[in-house]
C-alpha cells in the first residue's frame, strides 16, 4: 500500500462490500466570500476563471505544480505509472488552513500554503509487476467523442504495442506537461481546444492524431498571456 505525507488520511471502513469511508477533501472559497467549493483541479480552474480574476490566484500555481510533481515522482519511484493524469484526477484542498476570523492569521497561513493537491483515480495505474497490452484503453476523455487529449503522442499513434514501465512513465510526463498547460490556460476546457475548433474535420480524434504526428504543441490562449510571462 502506498503511503506518503500527502496521502489522504484513512478514517475507517464499513462492513458492506466495497464501501470505504475516507476524508472528503475540497477547496472552499468561503475565505474569499463565496459560498462554493470544488474538489478537483479541473473544477478549480474553471471556477476561478469564470468567477474571479485568475491572475489573483497565480500564487497557487507553483504550489500545485510542486505537489503534482512530488506525487508523480513518488509513484514512479515505487515503479507505478498513473496512466490517467489530468486536472479532473487531481484533488485540491485548503482544509489545512486555520478556522480563524483573524485575517492576519488566515493570510499568513494562506501565503505559506494556499492549496494542497493530491493525485487520485488509480484505476488505470500499472506497477512494474503488471505490464500491459492495453495502453490505448484509457478513460481520459475531453472535448468530444471521448477524446483522450492528455495521452502521449506515441499512444495516439499506436506506437506502443507492448508497453514497458519506462514507456508508461514517459507517457505520464507528457500528461504532466499538458496539465501544466491547462493550469496556464484555465479559460480553455482542455489542451488542443483551439486547434480542434479551427478544423473542419468531422472526427476530432483523427485530427488530434494528425496533430500528434506533427509533434505539434498546444496553442495558448491570449487571455492569460501575462500569467505565462510572470510564472
C-alpha positions as MATLAB code, in Angstrom:
seq = 'XXXXXXXXXXXXXXXXXXXXXXXXXXXXXXXXXXXXXXXXXXXXXXXXXXXXXXXXXXXXXXXXXXXXXXXXXXXXXXXXXXXXXXXXXXXXXXXXXXXXXXXXXXXXXXXXXXXXXXXXXXXXXXXXXXXXXXXXXXXXXXXXXXXXXXXXXXXXXXXXXXXXXXXXXXXXXXXXXXXXXXXXXXXXXXXXXXXXXXXXXXXXXXXXXXXXXXXXXXXXXXXXXXXXXXX';
ca = [
       0.000    0.000    0.000;
       1.408    3.401   -0.988;
       1.761    5.851    1.880;
       3.024    9.408    1.691;
       2.823   12.615    3.724;
       0.201   13.952    1.318;
      -1.888   10.784    1.232;
      -5.473   11.483    2.285;
      -5.995   10.230    5.829;
      -7.790    6.892    6.081;
     -10.579    7.165    8.645;
     -12.351    3.813    8.646;
     -14.493    1.371    6.728;
     -17.879   -0.268    6.986;
     -18.708   -3.957    6.656;
     -20.636   -3.573    3.398;
     -18.800   -4.791    0.265;
     -16.691   -2.118   -1.480;
     -17.846    0.672    0.866;
     -14.933    2.672    2.243;
     -15.193    5.905    4.209;
     -12.358    8.343    3.652;
     -11.651   12.001    4.290;
     -13.503   14.367    1.943;
     -11.139   16.981    0.585;
     -12.232   20.185   -1.086;
     -11.140   23.742   -1.733;
     -13.625   26.029   -0.010;
     -13.977   29.552   -1.377;
     -15.624   30.824    1.820;
     -12.409   32.644    2.740;
     -12.882   34.660   -0.462;
     -16.520   35.423    0.289;
     -18.074   32.798   -1.981;
     -20.371   30.006   -0.842;
     -18.805   27.432   -3.140;
     -16.307   24.616   -3.010;
     -14.596   22.377   -5.563;
     -12.754   19.096   -5.214;
     -10.688   18.769   -8.402;
      -8.116   20.926  -10.137;
     -10.317   20.951  -13.246;
     -13.231   22.449  -11.308;
     -10.905   24.856   -9.501;
      -9.506   26.235  -12.765;
     -12.947   26.616  -14.299;
     -14.489   28.261  -11.227;
     -11.674   30.759  -10.702;
     -11.615   31.650  -14.402;
     -15.353   32.363  -14.505;
     -15.885   33.887  -11.041;
     -12.609   35.700  -10.310;
      -9.595   37.271  -11.950;
      -7.410   34.197  -12.253;
      -4.278   36.341  -12.049;
      -5.100   36.997   -8.386;
      -4.775   33.236   -7.786;
      -1.458   32.886   -9.606;
       0.346   32.125   -6.335;
      -1.336   28.716   -6.207;
       0.221   27.525   -9.485;
       3.782   26.835   -8.242;
       2.332   25.032   -5.222;
       0.093   22.901   -7.443;
       2.996   22.009   -9.720;
       5.201   21.081   -6.761;
       2.527   18.833   -5.231;
       1.688   17.139   -8.538;
       5.338   16.542   -9.423;
       6.038   15.259   -5.910;
       3.114   12.839   -6.133;
       4.080   11.599   -9.582;
       7.707   11.200   -8.550;
       6.554    9.179   -5.555;
       4.569    6.833   -7.804;
       7.412    6.457  -10.284;
       9.935    5.824   -7.503;
       7.742    2.878   -6.485;
       7.576    1.643  -10.105;
       3.951    2.711  -10.548;
       2.698    4.648  -13.585;
      -0.509    6.642  -13.165;
      -1.621    6.497  -16.848;
      -4.613    8.825  -16.435;
      -3.127   12.085  -15.215;
      -5.385   15.074  -15.903;
      -6.861   18.004  -13.926;
     -10.015   16.018  -13.191;
      -7.930   13.378  -11.405;
      -6.091   15.864   -9.192;
      -7.792   16.688   -5.896;
      -7.480   20.187   -4.425;
      -7.899   21.161   -0.801;
      -7.476   24.126    1.557;
      -8.858   22.466    4.670;
      -5.425   22.721    6.273;
      -5.996   26.463    6.725;
      -6.929   27.532   10.276;
     -10.577   28.148   11.087;
      -9.911   31.682   12.253;
     -11.707   35.004   11.972;
      -8.364   36.785   12.248;
      -7.492   37.883    8.719;
      -3.827   38.233    9.642;
      -3.576   34.658   10.877;
      -5.502   33.339    7.887;
      -3.497   35.451    5.463;
      -0.160   34.190    6.763;
      -1.330   30.580    6.591;
      -2.617   31.086    3.041;
       0.643   32.683    1.917;
       2.611   29.793    3.393;
       0.477   27.120    1.698;
      -2.571   28.302   -0.282;
      -3.563   24.893   -1.622;
      -2.787   21.184   -1.414;
      -3.008   18.920   -4.479;
      -3.237   15.127   -4.408;
      -3.293   12.630   -7.259;
      -6.351   10.396   -7.466;
      -8.076    7.752   -9.611;
      -5.549    4.953   -9.915;
      -7.903    2.659  -11.810;
      -5.544    2.563  -14.791;
      -2.267    2.599  -12.870;
       0.298   -0.102  -13.581;
       3.159   -1.319  -11.423;
       6.384   -2.860  -12.665;
       4.860   -6.277  -11.981;
       1.903   -5.672  -14.290;
       2.863   -4.796  -17.844;
       0.029   -4.031  -20.228;
      -1.051   -4.539  -23.803;
      -3.993   -2.166  -23.381;
      -2.310    1.214  -23.115;
      -4.846    2.616  -25.541;
      -7.851    1.863  -23.354;
      -7.574    4.925  -21.107;
     -10.581    6.650  -19.584;
      -9.014   10.080  -20.103;
     -11.586   11.919  -22.186;
     -12.308   15.511  -23.084;
     -13.565   17.880  -25.782;
     -15.857   15.471  -27.652;
     -16.202   11.851  -28.758;
     -14.379   10.687  -25.628;
     -11.130   12.185  -26.884;
      -8.032   11.307  -24.799;
      -6.380   14.736  -25.035;
      -3.907   14.116  -22.220;
      -2.437   10.967  -23.802;
       1.112   10.970  -25.135;
       1.727   11.057  -28.928;
       3.092    7.507  -29.003;
      -0.225    6.263  -27.639;
      -2.290    8.196  -30.178;
      -0.094    6.893  -32.986;
      -0.287    3.253  -31.843;
       3.465    3.091  -31.332;
       3.199    1.170  -28.058;
       2.061   -2.357  -28.809;
       3.615   -3.776  -25.656;
       4.343   -1.009  -23.175;
       7.068   -1.365  -20.593;
       7.154    0.519  -17.311;
       9.542    3.159  -18.650;
       7.185    3.792  -21.593;
       4.296    4.355  -19.200;
       6.324    6.727  -17.027;
       7.267    8.758  -20.097;
       3.606    8.928  -21.066;
       2.879   10.253  -17.572;
       5.420   13.023  -18.124;
       3.666   14.115  -21.319;
       0.380   14.204  -19.435;
       2.063   16.263  -16.715;
       3.119   18.823  -19.311;
      -0.436   19.124  -20.591;
      -1.741   19.512  -17.040;
       0.617   22.472  -16.676;
      -0.680   23.840  -19.984;
      -4.218   23.614  -18.618;
      -3.159   25.491  -15.480;
      -1.744   28.347  -17.560;
      -4.810   28.427  -19.822;
      -7.762   27.965  -17.440;
     -10.180   29.508  -19.935;
      -9.614   26.598  -22.334;
     -11.581   23.469  -21.492;
      -8.587   21.337  -22.496;
      -5.281   21.403  -24.396;
      -5.592   21.466  -28.205;
      -9.046   23.012  -27.873;
      -8.042   25.956  -30.099;
      -6.627   23.739  -32.836;
      -9.631   21.437  -32.891;
     -12.072   24.336  -33.047;
     -10.256   25.593  -36.139;
     -10.517   22.354  -38.098;
     -13.405   21.223  -40.240;
     -12.715   17.563  -39.511;
     -15.824   15.580  -38.632;
     -13.707   13.338  -36.430;
     -11.670   15.405  -33.961;
      -9.890   12.292  -32.739;
      -8.443   11.783  -36.217;
      -7.399   15.425  -36.251;
      -5.728   15.018  -32.878;
      -3.726   12.074  -34.220;
      -2.634   14.271  -37.141;
      -1.515   16.933  -34.678;
       0.424   14.367  -32.676;
       2.087   13.020  -35.822;
       3.460   16.528  -36.403;
       4.666   16.683  -32.771;
       2.717   19.930  -32.513;
       2.401   21.531  -29.082;
      -0.950   23.023  -27.995;
      -1.591   26.703  -28.570;
      -2.010   29.079  -25.665;
      -4.988   31.324  -25.048;
      -4.308   35.058  -25.252;
      -6.408   35.757  -22.141;
      -3.684   34.899  -19.621;
      -0.547   35.846  -21.515;
       0.613   37.930  -18.544;
       0.271   34.881  -16.307;
       2.556   32.816  -18.540;
       5.124   35.623  -18.679;
       5.265   36.019  -14.909;
       5.080   32.336  -13.900;
];
